Amino acid sequence: MNGLAKKSLTKEQKSEITKLILTGILALAAIAAVVLTLVFYFNTNNSNETTPNNHIDVTSLADITLTSKLTAVPYVKTDIDGLAYTANSSGTILFYEFNGKDYVQTSETGSMDIVVPLSGQKIPIKLHYIERGGKLTGYGVFTVNDSDSVYIYDFMLCKITNLPKGYEQDGKCLLVANTDIDAVYSNEPVWEEAFVLDRASGKLSRFLSDGNRMVDTNGAVRADFATVTNGEIKASGGIIPFFTGRAYEASIVPKTDLYIKNKNKETLAVKDVLDKYTKITSDGGIVYFKEITGGFAAMKYLNGKSEVVKEFYSTYGEQYIRSGDWILSREDGRIYSTYSDKVIELEQFVINPSDFAVSPDGKYAVLIGTASNAADYQIWIFNTETGKHLNFSDDDYSRHLGLYFINNSAICFYTVTAEGYNEKIIDVSKIA
């Protein structure tokens, strides 16, 4: 018989062969799983899609810097999410859209020429505006070079926006203005004037009453007669708080009362408030600040009565500083909501902050200030959900200004240089 003769296998030999075959199959399966994992990993990391929480090793500010560039004037946020504007001394207004990394110039919806009557002067303003989804935002600037006939005012910044809810009128909007050039780039401006603007005719009528308004030593009507911030003009339901010093003589330490506009009626609510700040609560209450013995308190005005929200036994504006609806203790790093019981605890707090901001969703807190010496400006980013934080020394040792959140994960700020404004946009979502 050709070939090798077949030999019978024992039961033990058959069992051993079966074990070897099974071991080989399992080994091949494990290798395949590893290969698939590696393929998935590399495909995922090479994908063009990015998530807001990319897991990277953050070791420097450059790792989370989206944009760093020199601009002629700084960005200022508007009432429309993701939209900023710039204003220069020649009255040029430009709008910029945030694209996830940088501000990119975008076209305005339109413009219009108006004249603002104030202190017997007729102040010419060219307004530039954008309308989106029922929201209106626009700005205009007057400087002393714009008219030879205006001799009391050197500067005016105007803003147009929707009339507050309860005051809507077809074809009309709200125009507010201030004459404080030092606050031109403020993200929390105080507006000295408020008008209803007829968009078709350009005609202005007073939104807040102007009767019995006094004149200051420069011949201008007093700027503290009826002032508002962006918070008050967003109020709804017909109740509009505003601030006034009309009951007091102009002094080095001016006093301010809180008034309420309800349709055509304006009434005193609280005397001698501490700051031009209010927060309208869901039940129609108005939160404000008031000085108390040894410190200050956040108070709530509702139905003609005031009650304490919380008390602080230190100096407002020094040991405690405010940003939006949050107030920061510069002594221990606690951040308090101005109108609720929420408190954000910041661990390993060793910074002397000059400014701070909290993201709209409350997840991130960003502080800027000094740590070891007056020239050592640093940025601290805290993830309030995980308790993690990182701090960075910036290579620009000058004071950081204009800090605000563009959205829940991106912040914007600038420093002043001899060449202009060094604008930076930072992605805080990398702080896990």
C-alpha positions as CSV (number, residue, x, y, z in Angstrom):
1,M,0.0,0.0,0.0
2,N,1.5,3.3,-1.1
3,G,1.9,6.2,1.4
4,L,2.0,6.2,5.1
5,A,-0.2,3.9,7.0
6,K,-2.9,5.5,9.2
7,K,-2.5,5.2,13.0
8,S,-5.4,5.2,15.5
9,L,-5.2,8.0,18.2
10,T,-5.9,7.4,21.8
11,K,-8.7,9.3,23.8
12,E,-6.1,11.3,25.7
13,Q,-4.4,12.4,22.4
14,K,-7.7,13.5,20.9
15,S,-8.5,15.6,23.9
16,E,-5.1,17.3,23.8
17,I,-5.5,18.2,20.1
18,T,-9.0,19.7,20.8
19,K,-7.5,21.9,23.6
20,L,-4.8,23.1,21.2
21,I,-7.3,24.0,18.5
22,L,-9.6,25.9,21.0
23,T,-6.5,27.8,22.4
24,G,-5.5,28.8,18.9
25,I,-9.1,30.1,18.1
26,L,-9.2,32.2,21.2
27,A,-5.8,33.7,20.5
28,L,-6.8,34.6,17.0
29,A,-10.0,36.3,18.4
30,A,-8.0,38.3,20.9
31,I,-5.6,39.5,18.2
32,A,-8.5,40.5,16.0
33,A,-10.1,42.5,18.9
34,V,-6.8,44.4,19.4
35,V,-6.6,45.2,15.7
36,L,-10.2,46.4,15.7
37,T,-9.5,48.6,18.7
38,L,-6.5,50.2,17.1
39,V,-8.3,50.8,13.9
40,F,-11.2,52.4,15.8
41,Y,-8.8,54.5,17.9
42,F,-6.9,55.9,14.9
43,N,-10.0,56.5,12.8
44,T,-11.6,58.4,15.8
45,N,-8.5,60.5,16.4
46,N,-8.0,61.3,12.7
47,S,-11.7,62.2,12.2
48,N,-12.5,65.8,11.2
49,E,-15.2,66.0,13.9
50,T,-14.2,67.5,17.2
51,T,-16.0,67.3,20.6
52,P,-16.1,70.1,23.1
53,N,-14.1,68.0,25.6
54,N,-11.2,66.7,23.7
55,H,-8.9,64.9,26.1
56,I,-5.5,66.5,25.7
57,D,-2.7,67.2,28.0
58,V,-3.1,70.9,28.8
59,T,0.3,72.2,30.0
60,S,0.2,75.9,28.8
61,L,-2.2,78.6,27.8
62,A,-1.3,78.0,24.2
63,D,-2.8,74.5,24.4
64,I,-6.3,76.0,24.9
65,T,-5.9,79.3,23.0
66,L,-8.2,79.4,20.0
67,T,-7.2,82.8,18.7
68,S,-4.6,85.4,19.7
69,K,-4.3,88.5,17.5
70,L,-3.8,92.2,17.6
71,T,-6.8,94.4,16.9
72,A,-7.3,98.2,16.5
73,V,-10.2,98.1,19.0
74,P,-11.5,95.4,21.3
75,Y,-14.6,93.2,20.8
76,V,-17.7,94.0,22.8
77,K,-20.5,91.5,23.2
78,T,-24.0,92.3,22.0
79,D,-27.5,91.1,22.9
80,I,-27.4,88.4,20.2
81,D,-25.5,85.2,21.2
82,G,-22.1,84.8,19.5
83,L,-22.2,88.3,18.0
84,A,-19.8,91.1,19.0
85,Y,-19.2,94.6,17.7
86,T,-16.3,97.1,17.5
87,A,-16.5,100.9,17.6
88,N,-13.7,103.3,16.7
89,S,-13.3,107.0,17.2
90,S,-14.4,107.7,13.6
91,G,-17.8,106.2,14.3
92,T,-17.2,103.0,12.3
93,I,-19.3,100.1,13.7
94,L,-18.4,96.6,12.6
95,F,-20.1,93.3,13.6
96,Y,-18.3,89.9,14.1
97,E,-19.7,86.4,14.3
98,F,-18.0,83.7,16.5
99,N,-17.3,80.6,14.3
100,G,-16.1,78.3,17.1
101,K,-12.5,79.6,16.9
102,D,-12.4,83.3,16.1
103,Y,-14.6,86.3,15.4
104,V,-15.2,86.8,11.7
105,Q,-16.7,90.0,10.3
106,T,-20.3,89.7,9.2
107,S,-22.6,92.0,7.3
108,E,-25.0,94.4,9.0
109,T,-28.7,94.3,8.3
110,G,-28.9,98.1,7.8
111,S,-28.1,101.6,9.0
112,M,-29.9,104.8,9.7
113,D,-29.1,108.4,10.6
114,I,-30.7,110.0,13.6
115,V,-30.3,113.1,15.8
116,V,-30.4,112.7,19.6
117,P,-31.7,115.9,21.4
118,L,-29.9,116.4,24.7
119,S,-29.2,119.5,26.8
120,G,-30.3,121.7,23.9
121,Q,-27.8,120.0,21.6
122,K,-28.6,118.1,18.4
123,I,-26.2,115.2,18.4
124,P,-25.9,113.4,15.0
125,I,-25.5,109.6,15.2
126,K,-25.3,106.9,12.4
127,L,-26.7,103.7,13.7
128,H,-25.7,100.3,12.4
129,Y,-27.8,97.3,13.3
130,I,-28.4,93.6,12.9
131,E,-31.8,91.8,13.2
132,R,-32.1,88.1,13.7
133,G,-34.9,85.9,14.8
134,G,-36.9,88.8,16.2
135,K,-33.9,90.2,18.0
136,L,-32.5,93.7,17.2
137,T,-29.1,95.0,18.2
138,G,-27.3,98.1,16.9
139,Y,-24.8,100.8,17.8
140,G,-23.7,104.3,16.9
141,V,-20.9,106.6,18.0
142,F,-20.6,110.4,18.1
143,T,-17.3,112.1,18.7
144,V,-16.4,115.8,18.9
145,N,-15.2,115.9,15.3
146,D,-18.6,114.9,14.0
147,S,-20.3,118.3,14.4
148,D,-19.2,121.9,15.0
149,S,-22.6,122.7,16.6
150,V,-22.2,120.3,19.5
151,Y,-20.2,122.0,22.2
152,I,-21.3,120.3,25.5
153,Y,-20.6,116.7,24.6
154,D,-17.4,115.2,23.2
155,F,-18.7,111.7,23.0
156,M,-21.9,109.6,22.9
157,L,-22.4,105.9,22.4
158,C,-25.9,104.8,21.4
159,K,-27.5,101.3,21.4
160,I,-30.8,100.2,19.9
161,T,-32.6,97.1,21.0
162,N,-36.1,95.7,21.2
163,L,-38.5,97.5,23.5
164,P,-39.0,95.7,26.8
165,K,-41.9,93.2,26.9
166,G,-45.1,95.0,27.8
167,Y,-43.9,98.1,25.9
168,E,-43.8,96.8,22.3
169,Q,-44.9,99.2,19.5
170,D,-44.9,98.3,15.8
171,G,-42.0,99.9,14.0
172,K,-40.4,101.2,17.1
173,C,-37.4,100.2,19.3
174,L,-35.6,101.3,22.4
175,L,-32.5,103.6,22.1
176,V,-30.2,104.1,25.0
177,A,-27.1,106.3,25.2
178,N,-24.3,107.3,27.5
179,T,-21.6,110.0,27.3
180,D,-18.9,108.3,29.4
181,I,-16.0,107.6,27.0
182,D,-14.1,105.8,29.7
183,A,-16.8,103.0,29.6
184,V,-16.9,102.7,25.8
185,Y,-15.7,99.1,25.9
186,S,-17.6,98.0,29.0
187,N,-19.6,94.8,28.9
188,E,-21.8,96.1,31.6
189,P,-22.4,99.8,30.6
190,V,-24.7,102.2,32.4
191,W,-27.0,104.1,30.1
192,E,-27.8,107.7,30.9
193,E,-30.6,108.2,28.4
194,A,-33.5,106.1,27.2
195,F,-35.8,106.9,24.2
196,V,-38.4,105.2,22.0
197,L,-37.2,105.4,18.4
198,D,-39.6,105.5,15.5
199,R,-37.5,103.6,12.9
200,A,-39.4,105.0,9.9
201,S,-39.1,108.7,10.8
202,G,-36.1,108.7,13.2
203,K,-38.1,110.6,15.7
204,L,-37.3,110.1,19.4
205,S,-39.5,110.3,22.4
206,R,-38.6,109.8,26.1
207,F,-39.0,106.3,27.5
208,L,-38.2,107.5,31.1
209,S,-39.6,110.8,32.2
210,D,-37.4,113.9,32.0
211,G,-39.4,116.4,34.0
212,N,-37.7,118.6,36.6
213,R,-34.2,117.4,35.5
214,M,-31.4,119.5,36.8
215,V,-28.5,121.0,35.0
216,D,-24.9,120.4,36.1
217,T,-22.0,122.9,36.2
218,N,-21.1,122.2,32.6
219,G,-24.5,123.1,31.3
220,A,-25.5,119.5,30.6
221,V,-28.6,117.9,32.2
222,R,-27.6,115.6,35.0
223,A,-26.5,112.2,33.7
224,D,-27.7,110.4,36.9
225,F,-31.3,111.5,36.5
226,A,-32.7,108.2,35.1
227,T,-30.1,105.4,34.3
228,V,-30.4,101.8,33.3
229,T,-28.1,98.9,32.5
230,N,-28.7,96.1,30.0
231,G,-30.3,94.0,32.8
232,E,-33.2,96.5,33.4
233,I,-34.1,97.0,29.8
234,K,-34.5,93.2,29.3
235,A,-37.2,93.1,32.0
236,S,-40.6,91.9,31.1
237,G,-44.2,92.3,32.4
238,G,-44.2,96.1,32.3
239,I,-42.1,96.5,35.5
240,I,-38.9,98.3,34.6
241,P,-36.5,99.2,37.4
242,F,-34.2,102.2,36.9
243,F,-31.7,104.3,39.0
244,T,-31.7,108.0,39.8
245,G,-29.9,110.5,42.0
246,R,-32.5,113.2,41.4
247,A,-33.3,113.5,45.1
248,Y,-29.7,114.4,46.0
249,E,-27.2,117.2,45.4
250,A,-24.3,116.2,43.1
251,S,-21.5,115.2,45.4
252,I,-18.2,113.3,45.5
253,V,-20.0,110.3,46.9
254,P,-23.3,110.3,45.0
255,K,-26.4,108.5,46.2
256,T,-28.7,106.5,44.0
257,D,-32.3,105.5,44.5
258,L,-34.1,102.6,42.9
259,Y,-37.3,103.5,41.0
260,I,-39.8,101.4,39.1
261,K,-41.5,102.3,35.8
262,N,-44.9,100.6,35.4
263,K,-46.4,101.9,32.2
264,N,-46.7,105.7,32.6
265,K,-46.2,105.7,36.3
266,E,-42.7,106.0,37.9
267,T,-42.4,105.4,41.7
268,L,-39.7,105.2,44.3
269,A,-39.0,101.6,45.5
270,V,-35.8,101.8,47.6
271,K,-33.7,104.7,48.8
272,D,-29.9,104.7,48.6
273,V,-29.0,101.5,46.9
274,L,-25.4,100.3,46.7
275,D,-24.8,99.6,43.0
276,K,-26.5,100.1,39.7
277,Y,-27.5,96.4,39.5
278,T,-30.8,94.6,39.6
279,K,-31.9,91.0,38.9
280,I,-35.5,90.3,38.0
281,T,-36.6,87.0,39.6
282,S,-39.2,84.6,38.3
283,D,-41.8,85.8,40.7
284,G,-41.4,89.4,39.7
285,G,-39.1,90.4,42.5
286,I,-36.2,92.8,42.1
287,V,-32.8,91.9,43.7
288,Y,-30.5,94.8,44.5
289,F,-27.6,95.6,46.9
290,K,-27.9,97.7,50.0
291,E,-25.2,98.8,52.5
292,I,-25.7,97.4,56.1
293,T,-23.7,97.8,59.3
294,G,-20.4,96.2,58.8
295,G,-21.0,95.2,55.2
296,F,-23.7,94.9,52.6
297,A,-26.6,92.7,51.6
298,A,-28.4,91.4,48.6
299,M,-32.0,92.4,49.0
300,K,-35.2,91.4,47.2
301,Y,-38.0,93.9,46.6
302,L,-41.4,92.5,46.0
303,N,-44.9,93.9,46.4
304,G,-43.7,97.0,48.1
305,K,-41.5,95.2,50.7
306,S,-37.8,94.2,50.9
307,E,-36.2,91.2,52.4
308,V,-32.7,89.9,52.8
309,V,-31.4,87.4,50.3
310,K,-27.9,87.1,51.9
311,E,-25.5,89.3,53.9
312,F,-21.8,89.9,53.5
313,Y,-19.7,91.4,56.2
314,S,-17.0,93.0,54.1
315,T,-16.6,95.8,51.6
316,Y,-18.5,95.7,48.3
317,G,-16.3,96.4,45.3
318,E,-13.1,95.6,47.3
319,Q,-13.2,92.4,49.2
320,Y,-16.2,91.4,47.1
321,I,-16.5,92.0,43.3
322,R,-19.4,91.4,41.0
323,S,-19.6,90.0,37.5
324,G,-23.1,89.6,36.1
325,D,-25.3,87.7,38.6
326,W,-22.3,86.4,40.6
327,I,-20.3,88.0,43.4
328,L,-16.8,86.8,44.3
329,S,-15.1,86.9,47.6
330,R,-11.5,87.9,46.9
331,E,-10.5,86.6,50.4
332,D,-11.5,82.9,50.1
333,G,-12.6,82.4,46.5
334,R,-16.2,81.6,47.1
335,I,-18.6,82.7,44.3
336,Y,-22.1,83.5,45.3
337,S,-25.2,83.8,43.2
338,T,-26.7,87.3,43.8
339,Y,-30.3,86.0,43.9
340,S,-30.3,82.3,45.0
341,D,-28.6,80.0,47.6
342,K,-26.0,78.7,45.1
343,V,-22.4,79.0,46.1
344,I,-19.3,77.9,44.0
345,E,-16.4,76.7,46.1
346,L,-13.0,77.2,44.4
347,E,-10.3,74.9,45.8
348,Q,-6.6,75.9,46.3
349,F,-7.5,79.6,45.9
350,V,-4.2,81.6,46.0
351,I,-4.9,84.3,43.4
352,N,-5.6,88.0,43.9
353,P,-8.3,88.4,41.3
354,S,-9.0,91.6,39.4
355,D,-11.9,90.2,37.4
356,F,-13.8,87.0,36.9
357,A,-16.6,85.4,34.9
358,V,-18.9,82.4,35.2
359,S,-20.2,80.5,32.2
360,P,-23.9,80.8,31.3
361,D,-24.4,77.2,32.4
362,G,-22.4,77.7,35.6
363,K,-19.9,74.9,34.8
364,Y,-16.8,77.0,34.5
365,A,-15.4,80.0,36.5
366,V,-12.5,82.0,35.1
367,L,-10.5,84.4,37.2
368,I,-7.7,86.7,36.1
369,G,-5.3,88.5,38.5
370,T,-1.9,88.3,40.1
371,A,-0.4,85.6,42.3
372,S,3.2,86.2,43.4
373,N,3.7,89.9,42.4
374,A,1.8,92.8,40.8
375,A,3.2,92.0,37.4
376,D,2.6,88.3,37.4
377,Y,-0.8,88.1,35.7
378,Q,-2.3,84.7,35.7
379,I,-5.5,83.0,34.5
380,W,-7.3,80.4,36.6
381,I,-9.9,78.1,35.1
382,F,-12.1,76.1,37.4
383,N,-14.4,73.3,36.4
384,T,-17.1,73.7,39.0
385,E,-18.6,70.2,38.4
386,T,-15.4,68.1,38.8
387,G,-13.6,70.5,41.1
388,K,-10.5,70.4,38.8
389,H,-8.7,73.6,37.9
390,L,-5.6,74.8,36.1
391,N,-3.7,78.1,36.3
392,F,-1.6,79.6,33.6
393,S,1.0,82.4,33.5
394,D,0.4,84.6,30.5
395,D,3.4,85.9,28.5
396,D,1.6,89.2,28.5
397,Y,2.2,90.6,31.9
398,S,-0.2,93.6,31.6
399,R,-3.6,93.7,33.1
400,H,-6.3,91.6,31.4
401,L,-9.5,93.4,30.6
402,G,-12.9,92.9,29.0
403,L,-13.3,89.3,30.2
404,Y,-16.6,87.6,29.1
405,F,-18.0,84.2,28.0
406,I,-18.9,84.0,24.3
407,N,-20.7,80.8,25.0
408,N,-20.5,78.0,27.6
409,S,-17.0,77.0,26.7
410,A,-15.2,80.0,25.1
411,I,-14.0,83.2,26.9
412,C,-12.7,86.4,25.4
413,F,-10.4,89.1,26.9
414,Y,-7.7,91.6,25.9
415,T,-4.6,93.4,27.0
416,V,-3.6,96.9,25.9
417,T,-0.3,97.2,24.0
418,A,1.5,100.1,22.3
419,E,0.3,98.7,18.9
420,G,-3.4,98.1,19.9
421,Y,-5.4,95.5,21.7
422,N,-4.1,91.9,22.1
423,E,-7.3,89.8,21.9
424,K,-7.4,86.2,23.0
425,I,-10.1,83.6,22.8
426,I,-9.7,80.6,25.1
427,D,-11.4,77.2,25.1
428,V,-12.1,76.3,28.7
429,S,-13.8,73.0,27.9
430,K,-10.4,71.3,27.8
431,I,-10.3,71.6,31.6
432,A,-12.0,68.2,32.4
